Amino acid sequence: MSTAKHFALKYLREEALPTPFCAGCGNGIITDSFLKAVKDLGHENLRKFAFVSGIGCGAWIPSPHFQADTLHTTHGRAVAFATGLKMSRPELQVVVISGDGDLATIGGNHLIHAARRNIDMTVIMSNNHNYGMTGGQVSATTFTGDTTSTTPYGNPERPFDISRLVAAAGANFVARWTTAHPNQAARAIKTALQREGFSFVEILSQCPTAYGRRAKIGKPKDFIDWYKKLPIRKKDAPLTYTIPTRESIDLGVFVDRNEPGFKKAIDAMTKRAQE
């Protein structure tokens, strides 16, 4: 967003700029990819959307930056709030944007059950592999052996492959890209916003201040160089679950189906009850 004429500015609150993100953070790229998808879908503003986020760096993408209705909720509860919002205001396009600590670690149970129910919402996860805002602690997506503020001798745990987990739980659309693939991310978000039911886009995002420094990855460019080397899965490749590593975590679309969303299931149940 380097010039005053950047297309994204019409969707943003001027008083929220410049952003609070650290220098080199990937959340600005994620913001840009999301708003490009919105623009490509023909939205002149964000009035048809409602955004929900939790606590963490990624949660600051919609709130306070977007000129839209937003719910900035408690840690790990963004998907739960979004579920209630969608069921009470089904005409709104409900979008959750938050981080891996919020969505996959503290809020993991809400995430997988929303996917299982195929609730009509889009979730975008900024995955920087740690709790970036609250001190750089280990999260459910931190790679085994990585050093964080709470694993000074290396993370002994195995990370989730969160995209495969959400796909297996029942989401209609799941994709994973990185901040080194902003156009692919924008296209995935565009598809996700058009899908009925639950859609999920994971975007690997650099965190040089907390994760990069402690895990000895380096500067933002080092993250981008890493991301560009990641394998891209072939279309319709099987969803074999493996424990992801820095070298093996793959990108692309994991599932794309069009099963009825939760709202249709509730409406059908209500009709049967009334009959």
C-alpha beads as a LAMMPS data file, in Angstrom:
LAMMPS data file: protein, C-alpha beads

275 atoms
274 bonds

1 atom types
1 bond types

-500.0 500.0 xlo xhi
-500.0 500.0 ylo yhi
-500.0 500.0 zlo zhi

Masses

1 110.0

Atoms # bond

1 1 1 0.000 0.000 0.000
2 1 1 2.756 2.345 -0.996
3 1 1 0.808 5.009 -2.904
4 1 1 -2.180 7.189 -2.105
5 1 1 -4.022 5.699 -5.090
6 1 1 -3.748 2.070 -4.016
7 1 1 -7.081 0.329 -4.639
8 1 1 -7.232 -1.075 -1.094
9 1 1 -7.466 2.349 0.532
10 1 1 -11.173 2.655 -0.242
11 1 1 -11.824 -0.349 2.017
12 1 1 -9.676 0.922 4.910
13 1 1 -10.149 3.406 7.742
14 1 1 -7.707 6.287 7.335
15 1 1 -7.456 6.769 11.097
16 1 1 -6.127 3.185 11.440
17 1 1 -3.158 3.852 9.161
18 1 1 -0.266 3.282 9.319
19 1 1 -0.758 -0.233 10.650
20 1 1 0.563 -1.432 14.028
21 1 1 2.345 -4.395 12.436
22 1 1 6.079 -4.863 12.925
23 1 1 8.412 -4.015 10.052
24 1 1 8.504 -6.997 7.708
25 1 1 5.319 -8.608 9.057
26 1 1 3.305 -10.513 6.457
27 1 1 -0.114 -9.322 7.612
28 1 1 -0.045 -6.356 5.252
29 1 1 0.340 -8.750 2.311
30 1 1 -2.571 -10.843 3.600
31 1 1 -4.689 -7.707 3.886
32 1 1 -3.826 -6.807 0.317
33 1 1 -4.652 -10.311 -0.970
34 1 1 -8.011 -10.318 0.791
35 1 1 -9.001 -6.903 -0.517
36 1 1 -7.885 -7.853 -4.034
37 1 1 -10.283 -10.805 -3.869
38 1 1 -13.069 -8.494 -2.685
39 1 1 -12.348 -6.067 -5.514
40 1 1 -12.267 -8.855 -8.119
41 1 1 -15.694 -10.004 -6.901
42 1 1 -17.037 -6.539 -7.668
43 1 1 -17.554 -5.209 -4.131
44 1 1 -17.229 -1.423 -4.028
45 1 1 -17.320 -1.502 -0.217
46 1 1 -17.535 -3.989 2.657
47 1 1 -21.154 -3.360 3.664
48 1 1 -22.266 -6.911 2.873
49 1 1 -19.535 -8.363 5.094
50 1 1 -19.186 -8.866 8.830
51 1 1 -15.701 -9.625 10.171
52 1 1 -14.772 -11.502 13.325
53 1 1 -11.321 -11.858 14.874
54 1 1 -9.829 -12.983 18.155
55 1 1 -6.610 -11.912 19.866
56 1 1 -3.228 -11.714 18.169
57 1 1 -1.406 -9.998 15.307
58 1 1 -3.601 -11.516 12.588
59 1 1 -6.720 -10.396 14.428
60 1 1 -5.705 -6.790 13.786
61 1 1 -6.168 -7.191 10.027
62 1 1 -9.944 -6.500 10.002
63 1 1 -10.136 -4.605 13.275
64 1 1 -9.568 -1.663 13.246
65 1 1 -8.458 -1.408 9.605
66 1 1 -11.551 -2.358 7.575
67 1 1 -14.414 0.049 6.958
68 1 1 -16.885 -2.610 8.012
69 1 1 -18.731 -4.103 10.942
70 1 1 -16.262 -6.111 13.004
71 1 1 -16.287 -8.172 16.192
72 1 1 -12.921 -8.248 17.991
73 1 1 -13.574 -11.127 20.383
74 1 1 -11.865 -13.024 23.194
75 1 1 -8.859 -15.274 22.568
76 1 1 -9.739 -18.434 20.660
77 1 1 -13.443 -17.695 20.362
78 1 1 -13.658 -15.957 16.979
79 1 1 -15.256 -18.918 15.178
80 1 1 -17.802 -19.396 17.975
81 1 1 -18.836 -15.733 17.800
82 1 1 -18.956 -15.959 14.000
83 1 1 -21.253 -18.976 14.191
84 1 1 -23.787 -17.077 16.271
85 1 1 -23.488 -14.053 13.993
86 1 1 -24.117 -16.090 10.835
87 1 1 -27.111 -17.908 12.280
88 1 1 -28.713 -14.668 13.477
89 1 1 -27.819 -12.605 10.364
90 1 1 -27.628 -15.131 7.522
91 1 1 -27.722 -12.402 4.866
92 1 1 -24.231 -11.217 5.878
93 1 1 -21.016 -12.676 4.466
94 1 1 -19.231 -13.651 7.664
95 1 1 -15.430 -13.749 7.511
96 1 1 -13.061 -14.701 10.338
97 1 1 -9.474 -13.434 10.073
98 1 1 -7.060 -14.354 12.854
99 1 1 -3.791 -16.112 13.645
100 1 1 -2.659 -19.680 14.277
101 1 1 -2.419 -19.179 18.043
102 1 1 -5.994 -17.932 18.126
103 1 1 -7.605 -20.282 15.587
104 1 1 -5.552 -23.481 15.699
105 1 1 -4.293 -23.596 19.286
106 1 1 -6.669 -21.922 21.734
107 1 1 -9.600 -22.048 19.306
108 1 1 -8.848 -25.344 17.569
109 1 1 -11.949 -27.112 18.873
110 1 1 -14.246 -24.385 17.533
111 1 1 -12.445 -24.509 14.179
112 1 1 -12.816 -28.225 13.540
113 1 1 -16.448 -28.332 14.666
114 1 1 -17.374 -25.390 12.452
115 1 1 -15.793 -27.309 9.559
116 1 1 -17.630 -30.485 10.605
117 1 1 -20.946 -28.631 10.624
118 1 1 -20.052 -26.914 7.336
119 1 1 -21.149 -23.583 8.793
120 1 1 -21.489 -20.855 6.181
121 1 1 -18.412 -18.692 6.769
122 1 1 -14.914 -18.087 5.459
123 1 1 -11.942 -18.385 7.823
124 1 1 -8.567 -16.924 6.857
125 1 1 -5.674 -17.935 9.092
126 1 1 -2.471 -15.912 9.194
127 1 1 -0.049 -18.649 10.208
128 1 1 3.226 -17.264 11.587
129 1 1 3.953 -20.438 13.588
130 1 1 3.894 -18.799 17.023
131 1 1 1.961 -16.474 19.315
132 1 1 3.548 -13.411 17.771
133 1 1 1.792 -10.653 19.716
134 1 1 1.842 -12.101 23.219
135 1 1 5.517 -13.016 23.466
136 1 1 6.486 -15.490 20.755
137 1 1 5.273 -18.618 22.524
138 1 1 4.999 -22.051 20.887
139 1 1 1.727 -22.716 19.037
140 1 1 0.040 -25.757 17.502
141 1 1 1.711 -24.992 14.156
142 1 1 5.272 -24.446 15.432
143 1 1 7.579 -26.948 13.752
144 1 1 9.249 -29.645 15.838
145 1 1 12.634 -28.469 17.121
146 1 1 11.939 -24.755 16.661
147 1 1 13.064 -22.393 19.396
148 1 1 10.407 -20.076 20.834
149 1 1 10.083 -18.089 24.043
150 1 1 8.486 -21.121 25.734
151 1 1 10.630 -23.786 24.030
152 1 1 14.170 -22.424 24.496
153 1 1 15.671 -25.882 23.902
154 1 1 13.528 -26.677 20.864
155 1 1 9.852 -27.564 20.457
156 1 1 9.348 -31.240 21.450
157 1 1 5.806 -31.360 20.018
158 1 1 4.586 -32.203 16.519
159 1 1 2.648 -29.471 14.677
160 1 1 -0.784 -29.702 13.134
161 1 1 -1.083 -29.721 9.378
162 1 1 -4.001 -27.392 9.907
163 1 1 -5.228 -27.318 6.299
164 1 1 -5.448 -31.108 6.089
165 1 1 -7.092 -31.197 9.520
166 1 1 -9.810 -28.737 8.467
167 1 1 -10.307 -30.539 5.147
168 1 1 -10.729 -33.875 6.935
169 1 1 -13.172 -32.283 9.382
170 1 1 -15.554 -31.494 6.527
171 1 1 -14.901 -28.029 5.092
172 1 1 -16.129 -27.364 1.563
173 1 1 -13.006 -25.482 0.457
174 1 1 -9.478 -25.503 1.898
175 1 1 -6.315 -23.950 0.456
176 1 1 -2.867 -22.988 1.722
177 1 1 -0.542 -20.347 0.270
178 1 1 2.088 -17.950 1.594
179 1 1 2.886 -14.256 1.546
180 1 1 5.337 -15.103 -1.265
181 1 1 2.278 -16.163 -3.323
182 1 1 -0.057 -13.151 -2.949
183 1 1 -1.884 -13.653 -6.256
184 1 1 -2.538 -17.339 -5.592
185 1 1 -3.731 -16.407 -2.096
186 1 1 -6.085 -13.787 -3.517
187 1 1 -7.545 -16.299 -5.990
188 1 1 -8.045 -18.843 -3.191
189 1 1 -9.792 -16.237 -1.030
190 1 1 -11.988 -15.263 -3.982
191 1 1 -13.048 -18.898 -4.397
192 1 1 -13.578 -19.294 -0.659
193 1 1 -15.876 -16.261 -0.520
194 1 1 -18.044 -17.756 -3.251
195 1 1 -18.400 -21.202 -1.699
196 1 1 -21.449 -22.246 0.301
197 1 1 -20.650 -23.793 3.660
198 1 1 -17.313 -23.630 5.470
199 1 1 -14.224 -22.404 3.605
200 1 1 -10.701 -22.037 4.965
201 1 1 -7.592 -20.350 3.586
202 1 1 -4.308 -20.708 5.463
203 1 1 -1.579 -18.204 4.580
204 1 1 1.937 -18.747 5.901
205 1 1 3.149 -15.340 7.050
206 1 1 6.556 -14.115 8.143
207 1 1 7.104 -12.993 11.733
208 1 1 10.718 -11.730 11.844
209 1 1 10.344 -10.026 15.225
210 1 1 9.304 -13.023 17.341
211 1 1 9.472 -16.287 15.396
212 1 1 12.206 -15.432 12.915
213 1 1 14.597 -14.154 15.542
214 1 1 14.195 -17.013 18.004
215 1 1 13.945 -19.804 15.417
216 1 1 16.964 -18.310 13.603
217 1 1 15.189 -17.995 10.261
218 1 1 16.368 -14.456 9.719
219 1 1 14.947 -11.408 8.020
220 1 1 11.686 -11.095 6.033
221 1 1 13.471 -11.892 2.771
222 1 1 14.692 -15.157 4.282
223 1 1 11.077 -16.140 4.954
224 1 1 10.092 -15.302 1.378
225 1 1 13.002 -17.336 0.017
226 1 1 11.894 -20.252 2.217
227 1 1 8.259 -19.993 1.111
228 1 1 9.176 -19.932 -2.582
229 1 1 10.908 -23.316 -2.216
230 1 1 7.874 -25.077 -0.720
231 1 1 6.270 -27.803 -2.849
232 1 1 2.933 -27.150 -4.553
233 1 1 0.600 -30.121 -4.465
234 1 1 -0.864 -31.486 -7.661
235 1 1 -4.563 -31.052 -8.342
236 1 1 -6.631 -33.862 -6.790
237 1 1 -3.598 -35.310 -4.983
238 1 1 -4.645 -37.566 -2.070
239 1 1 -4.992 -36.018 1.383
240 1 1 -2.415 -38.289 3.017
241 1 1 -1.654 -36.857 6.454
242 1 1 1.997 -36.379 7.349
243 1 1 3.619 -34.316 10.075
244 1 1 4.702 -31.076 8.386
245 1 1 8.265 -29.778 8.489
246 1 1 9.756 -26.525 7.242
247 1 1 10.789 -28.274 4.022
248 1 1 7.772 -30.511 3.402
249 1 1 4.739 -28.338 4.179
250 1 1 2.948 -28.098 0.844
251 1 1 0.800 -25.455 -0.808
252 1 1 -2.275 -25.413 -3.033
253 1 1 -5.925 -26.470 -2.843
254 1 1 -6.686 -29.403 -0.539
255 1 1 -10.409 -29.776 -1.070
256 1 1 -13.036 -28.070 -3.226
257 1 1 -16.556 -29.439 -2.956
258 1 1 -20.040 -27.980 -2.893
259 1 1 -22.021 -29.723 -0.184
260 1 1 -25.007 -27.920 1.428
261 1 1 -24.070 -25.535 4.207
262 1 1 -25.296 -25.610 7.793
263 1 1 -27.988 -22.968 7.237
264 1 1 -29.733 -25.201 4.687
265 1 1 -29.565 -28.131 7.112
266 1 1 -31.131 -26.024 9.876
267 1 1 -33.853 -24.737 7.545
268 1 1 -34.691 -28.295 6.461
269 1 1 -34.872 -29.449 10.091
270 1 1 -37.130 -26.494 10.977
271 1 1 -39.463 -27.320 8.100
272 1 1 -39.724 -30.967 9.210
273 1 1 -40.496 -29.865 12.760
274 1 1 -43.207 -27.473 11.590
275 1 1 -44.802 -30.153 9.435

Bonds

1 1 1 2
2 1 2 3
3 1 3 4
4 1 4 5
5 1 5 6
6 1 6 7
7 1 7 8
8 1 8 9
9 1 9 10
10 1 10 11
11 1 11 12
12 1 12 13
13 1 13 14
14 1 14 15
15 1 15 16
16 1 16 17
17 1 17 18
18 1 18 19
19 1 19 20
20 1 20 21
21 1 21 22
22 1 22 23
23 1 23 24
24 1 24 25
25 1 25 26
26 1 26 27
27 1 27 28
28 1 28 29
29 1 29 30
30 1 30 31
31 1 31 32
32 1 32 33
33 1 33 34
34 1 34 35
35 1 35 36
36 1 36 37
37 1 37 38
38 1 38 39
39 1 39 40
40 1 40 41
41 1 41 42
42 1 42 43
43 1 43 44
44 1 44 45
45 1 45 46
46 1 46 47
47 1 47 48
48 1 48 49
49 1 49 50
50 1 50 51
51 1 51 52
52 1 52 53
53 1 53 54
54 1 54 55
55 1 55 56
56 1 56 57
57 1 57 58
58 1 58 59
59 1 59 60
60 1 60 61
61 1 61 62
62 1 62 63
63 1 63 64
64 1 64 65
65 1 65 66
66 1 66 67
67 1 67 68
68 1 68 69
69 1 69 70
70 1 70 71
71 1 71 72
72 1 72 73
73 1 73 74
74 1 74 75
75 1 75 76
76 1 76 77
77 1 77 78
78 1 78 79
79 1 79 80
80 1 80 81
81 1 81 82
82 1 82 83
83 1 83 84
84 1 84 85
85 1 85 86
86 1 86 87
87 1 87 88
88 1 88 89
89 1 89 90
90 1 90 91
91 1 91 92
92 1 92 93
93 1 93 94
94 1 94 95
95 1 95 96
96 1 96 97
97 1 97 98
98 1 98 99
99 1 99 100
100 1 100 101
101 1 101 102
102 1 102 103
103 1 103 104
104 1 104 105
105 1 105 106
106 1 106 107
107 1 107 108
108 1 108 109
109 1 109 110
110 1 110 111
111 1 111 112
112 1 112 113
113 1 113 114
114 1 114 115
115 1 115 116
116 1 116 117
117 1 117 118
118 1 118 119
119 1 119 120
120 1 120 121
121 1 121 122
122 1 122 123
123 1 123 124
124 1 124 125
125 1 125 126
126 1 126 127
127 1 127 128
128 1 128 129
129 1 129 130
130 1 130 131
131 1 131 132
132 1 132 133
133 1 133 134
134 1 134 135
135 1 135 136
136 1 136 137
137 1 137 138
138 1 138 139
139 1 139 140
140 1 140 141
141 1 141 142
142 1 142 143
143 1 143 144
144 1 144 145
145 1 145 146
146 1 146 147
147 1 147 148
148 1 148 149
149 1 149 150
150 1 150 151
151 1 151 152
152 1 152 153
153 1 153 154
154 1 154 155
155 1 155 156
156 1 156 157
157 1 157 158
158 1 158 159
159 1 159 160
160 1 160 161
161 1 161 162
162 1 162 163
163 1 163 164
164 1 164 165
165 1 165 166
166 1 166 167
167 1 167 168
168 1 168 169
169 1 169 170
170 1 170 171
171 1 171 172
172 1 172 173
173 1 173 174
174 1 174 175
175 1 175 176
176 1 176 177
177 1 177 178
178 1 178 179
179 1 179 180
180 1 180 181
181 1 181 182
182 1 182 183
183 1 183 184
184 1 184 185
185 1 185 186
186 1 186 187
187 1 187 188
188 1 188 189
189 1 189 190
190 1 190 191
191 1 191 192
192 1 192 193
193 1 193 194
194 1 194 195
195 1 195 196
196 1 196 197
197 1 197 198
198 1 198 199
199 1 199 200
200 1 200 201
201 1 201 202
202 1 202 203
203 1 203 204
204 1 204 205
205 1 205 206
206 1 206 207
207 1 207 208
208 1 208 209
209 1 209 210
210 1 210 211
211 1 211 212
212 1 212 213
213 1 213 214
214 1 214 215
215 1 215 216
216 1 216 217
217 1 217 218
218 1 218 219
219 1 219 220
220 1 220 221
221 1 221 222
222 1 222 223
223 1 223 224
224 1 224 225
225 1 225 226
226 1 226 227
227 1 227 228
228 1 228 229
229 1 229 230
230 1 230 231
231 1 231 232
232 1 232 233
233 1 233 234
234 1 234 235
235 1 235 236
236 1 236 237
237 1 237 238
238 1 238 239
239 1 239 240
240 1 240 241
241 1 241 242
242 1 242 243
243 1 243 244
244 1 244 245
245 1 245 246
246 1 246 247
247 1 247 248
248 1 248 249
249 1 249 250
250 1 250 251
251 1 251 252
252 1 252 253
253 1 253 254
254 1 254 255
255 1 255 256
256 1 256 257
257 1 257 258
258 1 258 259
259 1 259 260
260 1 260 261
261 1 261 262
262 1 262 263
263 1 263 264
264 1 264 265
265 1 265 266
266 1 266 267
267 1 267 268
268 1 268 269
269 1 269 270
270 1 270 271
271 1 271 272
272 1 272 273
273 1 273 274
274 1 274 275
